[in-house]
């Protein structure tokens, strides 16, 4: 029997965690690094971070906040938001994230999914459609 896994999915806008209300209004809920510390104590199985406005605003991933998150975290990490090139994905993996989450680019550039999966393994790519 498969074991239940706890994987919180946290929404980022720039360097802040937010809670979306009907995908329109966003309320600030905290600092990502402090939240990671809380989830470390709770011993969740994985943490997922999504920069929910990065693709819409045509922004690249915020590597600085991702590095802070990776430095604090004691569990596997996944990230999505603004990833449009293999090099960006490679940099996120080098920071310490185990999975890349694609949505917009999976639609517009499906070859990117194949390129990342070929180099890092199919377990390292998640596609939301």
C-alpha positions, 0 to 999 in steps of 0.5 A: 500500500502506498504511503500518504505524502504531505506536500504543501504547495506555497504560492509566491509573488516576488519574495512573499508568500501569498494566499489567492482568493479566487485567483484575483486578490492576494493576501500576504501570509508571510516570509518564505524562509520562516515558513520553511522553518515551520515545515521543517519542524512539521517534517512534511515530505516535500515543499512546492513553491509556485511563483504565480505571477512570474509567467504572466509578468514575463519575469525570470525566477527569483534565484536569490529567494530560491537560494534562501529557501534551499539553504533553510529547507531539509526536505525535497523542493520543487519550483514553478514559475517563469521557467522558460529555458533549459538554462533557467531549469539547470540553475534552479537544480544547481541551487538544490531543488529536485523538481521543476514545475512547468505550465505555460512553457509546457504548452508553448514549448513542449520540447523544453519538457523533453530536454529537461527530462532527458538531462535530469530524468523524468522524475524531475519534471512536473507539468500542470495542464 
